[in-house]
Amino acid sequence: MQNMLTLISNVFRLGNASKNVGARMVASTRSFADFTPQASFDVKKCELHRLEAGPSETAVLTREQGLQYYRTMQTMRRMELKADQLYKQKIIRGFCHLYDGQEACAMGIEAGINPTDHLITAYRAHGYTFTRGVSVREILAELTGRRGGVAKGKGGSMHMYAKHFYGGNGIVGAQVPLGAGVALACQYQGNNQVCVALYGDGAANQGQIFESFNMAALWKLPCIFICENNKFGMGTSVERSSASTDYFKRGDYIPGIKVDGMDVLCVREAIKFAADYCRAGKGPIVMELETYRYHGHSMSDPGVSYRSREEIQEVRSKSDPITMLKERMLSNNMASVEEIKVLTPSPTNKYTDRHTNIHIDTQTYRHRWSNSFFPSSFLHYLLPSSLPLGDRCRDQESDRGCGPVCDL
């Protein structure tokens, strides 16, 4: 038990993590005046369905935004790679679907909507949980079944929640009608908010999704339906599973947009357009984000039986969302190599994110005890309080964790 806690604590040395994913400037040897404060970039033109005009093909990026986006995506990437490590050490168990490769989708969506807008997604939810304001500490504690987790260790990988974030849902496609319901609540309350309902290409043929489309169109709900097309539903390619792979046209009578999901700026501009469309009372919109996951469908899937390692490496080398943003910033003098290096983890580099108080030392991990990493007291919730638990729990009433005999 002690060894398990030591391993978990050694992954991240976390302070009191902030709930917000705002920007903070990184110290540099060069003065601020040496950098370009903002720049404009051309982004890939979106394909349109039932729309006369689409999102802007030019995106304006400030230096502060660029550093924020880069930091957030690097944190998501690092968090997922550490989750992979913890799973292989059998510290994380059960279902675990990683998000590395798709960071531009989560970051671009969050940058294009308001914090008060709503979001619901499927089971590949770690990235969205972070961008919605949950700390890495709470996410990792949840993944490892600790009471310091965002759902007190009882939800695990697929069931994390935050304010205006409704999960993390384990049933394929079931989150889409729930998202339409949230949009209905926004319309009923007249708060000018929108709901983003995400699903994968593997869920795109679910009947409940088309029922949600129909109701949202009838009632003109402020809902952005987004299909994250990462090319494979589990181990089945989209070409083998869908008669039509134009997922942005699946709404038929609902306008649609096809977006480069590997470009954070392209995603941001498309989301801004879609949110404005919904807020104007024009009804729902369907969006397809073309993206790619580097890991398999879940940790039980090696991810190379239905695609080659060369294919994965080619996407990494040509379309990686983090590398793309880094090259844009460096080539336009919006950041220094030193700044980027500080924000980029490496075997010889300490990576510190001051805003979220994340400290990762890949060479020297210091053990730090925390109540957050004691196992969640499931027995306290599942068994009647009058039932004697003997030596299985140290302190049932205060839910301070389980004793050494109980390894929940």
Secondary structure, 3 states (H helix, E strand, C coil): CHHHHHHHHHHCEECCCCCCCCCCCCCCCCCHHHCCCEEEEECCCCEEECCCCCCCCEEEEEHHHHHHHHHHHHHHHHHHHHHHHHHHCCCCCCCCCCCCCCHHHHHHHHHHCCCCCEEECCCCCHHHHHHCCCCHHHHHHHHCCECCCCCCCCCHHHCCCECCECCCCCCCCCHHHHHHHHHHHHHHHCCCCCEEEEEEHHHCCCHHHHHHHHHHHHHCCCEEEEEEECCEECCEEHHHHCCCCCHHHCCCCCCEEEEECCCHHHHHHHHHHHHHHHHCCCCCEEEEEECCCCCCCCCCCCCCCCCCHHHHHHHHHHHCHHHHHHHHHHHCCCCCHHHHHHHCCECCEEEEECCCCEEEECCCCCCCCCHHHCECCHHHHHCCCCCCCCCCECCCCCCCCECCCCCC
